Amino acid sequence: MLTTINNRQVNVSNKMLEEINVLSSMPKGGFATLCGYVATSGRVAPEVADINFTSRFSTENLYKKKLEALKGLTFEEVTIKGDKLKALSVSKQREQFKACVDKMMLSLLKTLEGERTDAHRQSHDEFYIQVCEGVKLHLETIKGENGTELVLDNDAPIASSIMVSCLDVGKKVIVKGEYKKVNSGTKVLMDNCINNVLKEKGVKTFKTRSLKEGKYDTLKIGGKVI
C-alpha cells in the first residue's frame, strides 16, 4: 500500500506498516530482545543469536560523546595491534593516528551540523527514510546504467525492510558464525585500535539491524512481540 512517511510517499506492506506503528509508539530508551537474529555481514558462515539491546536512543548524544572523547584522545593511550601497524615507525604510527582521529571528528561534525552534501550522505538520504529516532526504512534498489537506482511502483519507492538501531547490552550465541579473513590496511587497523580505547572509556557504539523476513524470529519490545 502507498503511504506517506516523513513527507515521502513509499510503498509498504500491511505487515510492515503495523510493525512501524508498534516501533514508533515505543518509549525512548526502551529495552528489547531480538530473537534468532541471523548476522551475515562480513561472514562466510552466518551467526545466529538472541540479542538484548536498548532501542530508540539519541544518536546525537552518542555522537557528541564520541566527539569529545576523540578531542582528548592521545596517541599514548592507544595500544598498537596488527603487524602492519607495528612495522611502521613510531612517527608513522602517530601520523596514521592523527589522520584517523581527524577523519572521525570531521565525519561526526558533519553529521551533528546536518551537513548532507557529500555523496555518501546523499546516497543514504535517497535510499533510506527516517521513521523516528532509531527506526528507518531501507528502500529497494537495483543496479542500473547510472549506478544504484530505486525500484519504483506508482512513481514511489518500495520499502524492502525496517532497520532498527541497537545499543547492545547482551548476546546469547546460538550458532557461532565465521568471519571472512581480510587483509586490513593501516587505516582500518588504526581505526580499530582507536575504537577499542573509546570503548574502554565508555563511548558506546550502535549497530543497525534489518527486520527483513528471514533475518530474525521475533522482536520483543515494550511488552509487544513483532
C-alpha positions, 0 to 999 in steps of 0.5 A, a space after each residue: 500500500 502507498 503511504 506517506 512517511 516523513 513527507 515521502 510517499 513509499 510503498 509498504 506492506 500491511 505487515 510492515 506498516 503495523 510493525 512501524 506503528 508498534 516501533 514508533 509508539 515505543 518509549 525512548 530508551 526502551 529495552 528489547 530482545 531480538 530473537 534468532 537474529 541471523 548476522 551475515 555481514 562480513 561472514 562466510 558462515 552466518 551467526 545466529 543469536 538472541 540479542 538484548 539491546 536498548 532501542 530508540 536512543 539519541 544518536 546525537 548524544 552518542 555522537 557528541 560523546 564520541 566527539 569529545 572523547 576523540 578531542 582528548 584522545 592521545 596517541 599514548 593511550 592507544 595500544 598498537 595491534 596488527 603487524 602492519 601497524 607495528 612495522 611502521 615507525 613510531 612517527 608513522 604510527 602517530 601520523 596514521 593516528 592523527 589522520 584517523 582521529 581527524 577523519 572521525 571528528 570531521 565525519 561526526 561534525 558533519 553529521 551533528 551540523 546536518 551537513 548532507 552534501 557529500 555523496 555518501 550522505 546523499 546516497 543514504 538520504 535517497 535510499 533510506 527514510 527516517 521513521 523516528 529516532 532509531 527506526 528507518 526504512 531501507 528502500 529497494 534498489 537495483 543496479 542500473 546504467 547510472 549506478 544504484 537506482 530505486 525500484 519504483 511502483 506508482 512513481 514511489 519507492 518500495 520499502 524492502 525492510 525496517 532497520 532498527 538501531 541497537 545499543 547492545 547490552 547482551 548476546 546469547 550465541 546460538 550458532 557461532 558464525 565465521 568471519 571472512 579473513 581480510 587483509 586490513 590496511 593501516 587505516 582500518 587497523 588504526 581505526 580499530 585500535 582507536 575504537 577499542 580505547 573509546 570503548 574502554 572509556 565508555 563511548 558506546 557504539 550502535 549497530 543497525 539491524 534489518 527486520 527483513 523476513 528471514 533475518 530474525 524470529 521475533 522482536 520483543 519490545 515494550 511488552 509487544 512481540 513483532 
